[in-house]
């Protein structure tokens, strides 16, 4: 799986906005310690541009040790 991180930073003094995209091929996600349901939202973009971007959600809970 490959994708891009989108970072947006705004200067508090001059309000200048910077947006960058950094590519990745793998991603590590932290699992929260609380036993609550979490939702990971992600977007799927097709490389052939024949389909629209699809938003998907993945819900998970941390397993008890």
ABEGO torsion letter per residue (X at the ends): XBBBBBBBBBBAAAGBBBBBBBBBABBBBBBBABBBBBBBBBBBBBAAGABBBBBBBBBBBBBBX
